[in-house]
Amino acid sequence: MKKISLQWRITLMTALLIGVTCIAMNLLLCSSGIYYMDTIADTLQGGDRILLDEEDTVSFDPQLAAPDGELTILIDGAQGRFRTTNWYITAVVTALSGILAYFVSGHALKPLRNFASQTEKVQLNNLADIRINENVLPEFRQLGHSLNQMLERLNNAFSAQKQFTGNAAHELRTPLALMQAQLELFCAEHPDMPPETADFLSLLQEQTERLSQMTKTLLEMSNLQQVERNESIQLAPMVEEIFTDLTPLAEKSGITLELAGDGVMTGSDALIYRMIFNLTENAIKYNRPDGSVQVCITQEPEKLLILVSDTGRGIPEEYQQSIFQPFFRVDKSRSRTFGGAGLGLALVWEIAALHGGSVRVAESSDSGTTIAAELPRSGNHAAAPKNETL
């Protein structure tokens, strides 16, 4: 019963109620009709006249009357037809009432479906710009008001979180840059240091560089909303440029890079470049030696589909929804080896969402992984209008 929709519940309850009412009326009408038929039959068999009212009478000629047996058969036949007709009428009225109740309840529940469709349009990237329409039925007005207040609180919380992340990254950038400069200067001034000291300083430089990259990515993620997204982007030349930048990394493991297809979209050239760069870089880093990475671009009337495929070991199914979360890493040891901080795919997800698109693991097995990014071609999806009311 829990899986039945509210419309069907109302329909079934209404049909059941009408059916019980019709059955009760049918039983009462049958009892009343049969009683009066028996009364008429007794009158016809026992008397020579029937009183119609206080003044008029109808004469009855006993010689024209049917014998008692035939009259009883006629009365019984009439009673049977009367019952059958009543049950047919009950069934038809119940069925028609159920059909009518279904359409009437569907019309009555239309505001609820509209309300549900409004809430489905609420996304993480449009909390500040979207509001649920409160000019609805009284039953949903308070709910809509409560949802709008909840969205406002969530937006404030996410804004505070992003502001804190941006401020922290900004404050960390300067001391980290100073540490890097001092370490490089110290290493340059002391070329004859002991091997233990050299290894220690090399480790410090490596970790300082890793922290610098992390703060840079955090700062970029906190400032994504301010980036203009109205540039016309030709994707094939952009991917070729990405391949050129990543060729040294790919050659270390003998990875071949392949491009198929092309497309044009409206958005931020720098952000889309970073999104495809991160996906391709990950595909190279977590690939098998002498493997391949293919970027396939398919242009559709309303959207672009970008598929980045590798020949790596795949992503376990239980992690496929989590890899786009900040700081999440499937294999932490391998991520540290490659210098990853778990922010590359999180930034990919943010960029795709900011352009009104999405990113997901399309396929993953022992023979490789394919990550799909869907982006609208039009810039109309790049940013939601302010104070939009659904």
N, C-alpha and C positions, 0 to 999 in steps of 0.2 A: 504493500500500500504506500510505502514511503517513496517509491519510484514513480508513482502516478502524479502527473502534473496537477496543479491547482484547478485548472479549467476542467479536466476530466473528473476530478473529485466533485466539483460543483455540479457537473452534468449528471454523474451517477447518483449523487444524493438527491438532486431534483427529480430525476426519473424514478428513483425508488419511492420518494414521497408521493409523487403523482400516481405511481402504480398502486401503492397501498391505498391511497384515497379512492382511486377508480375501482379497485377490487371491493373495498368496503361499500361504495355506492352501488356496485353491481350486485353484491349479495343482498343489500337492502331492497333494491329495485326488483330483484328476482323474487324475494320473499313476498314483497307487497303485490307484485304482478300475479304470482301464482295463487296467492290468497284470494285476490279478487276474481281471478279466472275460476277457481273452485266455487266461489260464491255465486258467480253467474251461472255456472253449470248446475249447481244445486237448485237455483231459482227456475232455470229452464226445465228441469226435470220434475219439479214438484208443484208448479203452479201454472195458472192460465194467463197470468199477466205479470208485467214487470213495472213497478212504479219508477217513473223517471224523475218526478218532482211532486210537489204538493198538489198541482192542478192537473198535469197531463199524465195519461197512462197509455201504454201500448198493449193492445190485446194480443193474446197468444192462443192459437188454435192447436189443441193437443193432437188433432188428427194429422197435422202437418209436421209434427215434431219427429225427430229421428229417434230410433230406439235408444234405450239407456246405454247399451254397449257401444254403439257407434258414436254417440255423443261423448262418452268418456274417452274414446280413442282420439276423437277430434281435439278435445281439450288437452289431452296429454301431448299430442303432436304440437299443438300451439305453444304449450309450455316449454317443450324441448327446443323449438325454434327460437322462442323468446330468450331462453338461457344462452343458446349458442350465439345469437346476434349480440347479446349484451357482452359476452366474453370477447367477441371480435372487436366490438367497439372499444372495450377496455384496452386491448392490446394495441390497437391503432392509436388511440389517444395517448397511451404511455409512450409509444415509439415517437410519435410526432412531438410530444412534449420534451422528450430527451433531446431530439435533434434541435428543437428551438432553444432549449436550455444551453446546449453546447455553443451555439452562435451568439446567444445573448451574453453568456458568461465570457466568451472570447472578447466581445466588444467591451464588456465591463472591466476586463483585466488588461485591456490595451494600455492604459496608463502605467500599469506595473511593468509591462514589457518595455515600454519607452524608458521608464526609470532605470531598468536594468541595463539597457543599451547605453544610457548616459554614463553609468558608473563604469562600464567596460572600457570607455574611452579614456579613463583616468590612467595616466602612466607616470612613471617616476620623473620623466623629463618635462612634464607639463603641469606639475602641481601648482606652480605659481600663476599659471595662465588660464586655468580651467575651473569652471564652477558648475554645480548641478543646478538646473532650473528649479526654483522654488515656487513658481507660479503653476502649481499642479493641484490635484485633489487634496482636500484637507487631510486625508489619511497619510499622504506622502509628504506633505509640506514640512512637518516637523522632522521627518527622516532626512529630507533633502537639506534642511538647515543644519542638522547635526553632522551630516556628511561634509558639508562645506566647511564647517568649523574644524572637523577632523583633518580635512585636506590642508587647511591653513596651518594647523599645528604641525602636521607632517612636513609641510614645506619649510616652516621656520626651523624645525629640527634638522632637516637635511641642509638647509642654507647655513646654519650654525656649524654643522659638521664640516661642510666644504670650506667655510671661511677659516675654521680652525686649522684644517689641513693645509690650506694655502698659506696662512700666516706662519705655521710651523715650518713648512718647506722653505718659505722665503727667509725666515730667520736662520735656518740651518745652512742655507746655501753659502753665505759669506764665510762663516768659520770653517766649513768644509773646504772651500776654495783656498783659504789661507793655509790650512793644514796640508793640502796637496802641494801648494807652492813651497812651503817650508821643507817638506819631505824631499821634493825634487832638488831643491837647493842644497840640502844637506848631503844627498847622494852625489851631487855634482862636485861638491867641495871635498868629499872624503872618498875618493875612488879606491883607496887601498884599505878599506875597512875589513875587519874579519868576516869570514863567510857567514857566521851565525848572525852577526849584526846586519849583513846585507840581506839575508833571508827574512829577518824580522822586519826590516824597513820595506822590503818588497811586499810582504804580507800587509803591512799598514797601508802602503800605496794602493794595493788591490782593493782592500776593504773601504778605503776612503773614496776611491773612484766609484765603487758600488753604491755607497751612500749618496754620492753626488748625483748619480744617475737616478736613484730612487727619488730624491728630493726634486729633481728636474721633472720627472714624470708626475709626481704628486702636484707640483705647481701647475703643470699643463692641464691636469684633470680638473683642478679647481677653477681654471680660467676658460674652460671650453665654451661657456655660455656667451662670453664676450666676443667670440670669433665670428666674423662675417661669413655667411654661407650663401653667397649669391654669384659665385664664379662658375663659368662654364668649363667643365673638365673633360678632356679626352683621355680615356683611361689607358689605352694601349701604350702611348708614349710614356705615360707616368710609370707603368709597370716595367717598361724597358729601362727607364732610369733607375728604378728600384733594383732591378737585376744587376745593373752596372755597379751600384753601391754594394751589393751583397755578393758579388762574384768572388772576392778574396776569401770570404767566409765559406762559400760553397766549394771552392777549389780545395780547401783543406781536407774535406772529406770526400772529394770526388763527386759532388752532387751536381746534377745537370738541371738547368732551369729552363722551363718551357712556358710559352705564352700562346693562348688560343683565344680568338675573338677580340671584340672591341665594343666600346659603348661611350655615350656622352651623357653627362648628368650635370645638375646644378648643385653646388655645395661649396665647401671650403677645400681649396686645392691642398693646403698644408695638412689638414686633418685627414682627408681621404688618403693622401700619400702616407701619412703615419699609420693609418689603419692597415693598408695593404702591406706596408713595410713590416709591421709587427707580425702579421699573419705569415708572410713569406719567411721572415727571419726565424720564427718558431718552427716552421716546417723544415728549414735547413738544420737547425740546431738539434732537433729531436728526430732526425732521419737516420737511416742506416747508411754506412759507408757505401759509396758508389750508387746511391739511390738517386731519386729524381723528385723535383717539385714542379708542379704544373699549376699555373694560374689561368683559369678559364673564365671569360667574360661573356655573358649572354645578355643581349639587349632585348627587352620586351616593350610593348607599347607604353606601359606605365611605370616599369621598374627595371632595375639592373640586377642581375644575379652574378655574384663573383664567387667562384669556387677555387679554393686553394687546397690542393691535394699533395700529399707526400707519400713516401713508401716506408714510413717508420713502423714502430711497434704497436701503434694504436693507443687509444685512451680507454680505460675500463669504463663500462657503461655507468657505473655508480658515480663516476666523476665527471661525466659529460655535461651535466648541468652546472657544475661548480667551478669549472676552469675559468669562467669569466668573472669570478669574484675576486676582489683585490686580495693580494698576498697568498692566493691559493696556488699550490704547486702539487702536481701528481707525484713527481719524483723529486723530493727536496734535495737529495744528494746530487743528482744530475743538474738541477737548477743552479745550485751553488757552483758547480763546475763551470757552467756557462755564464755565470755572473747574473743570473736572473733573480728578480725580487718578487715575481708573481704579480706584476702590474701591467705587463704588456697586453694580455688579452682583456684585462679590465678596461684599459684605455680603448681597445678596439670596440668593446661593447658600448662604452660611453659615446664614442664617435658615431657609431651606427645609430644609436638611439637619438642622438642629437640631430641627425639628418632624417629622422622619421623612419628609419629602417630597423633591421634586426640582424643578429648573428647567431649561429647555432652550429653544433656538430651534426653535419648531414649524414656522415657515415664514418665508422671507425672499426677496424678489425686488425688482425695480426699482419695484414698486408699493407696497411696504411690508413691514413685519416684524411677526410675531406671536411673542411669548414666552409660553410656557406654564409655569405653576407648578402642580404637583400636591401637595396636602397632605392627610394623613389627617384625617378629621373627628373621630376619637376622640383623647382625650388620652393613650391608652395608648401611642401611638407617639412621644410628645413626648420621653421620656427612657428610656433603657435601664436596667434594674435593675443594681445594682452586682454585680460578680463573676459575671456571667452565664456559664454554661458551656453550650456548644452540644453 
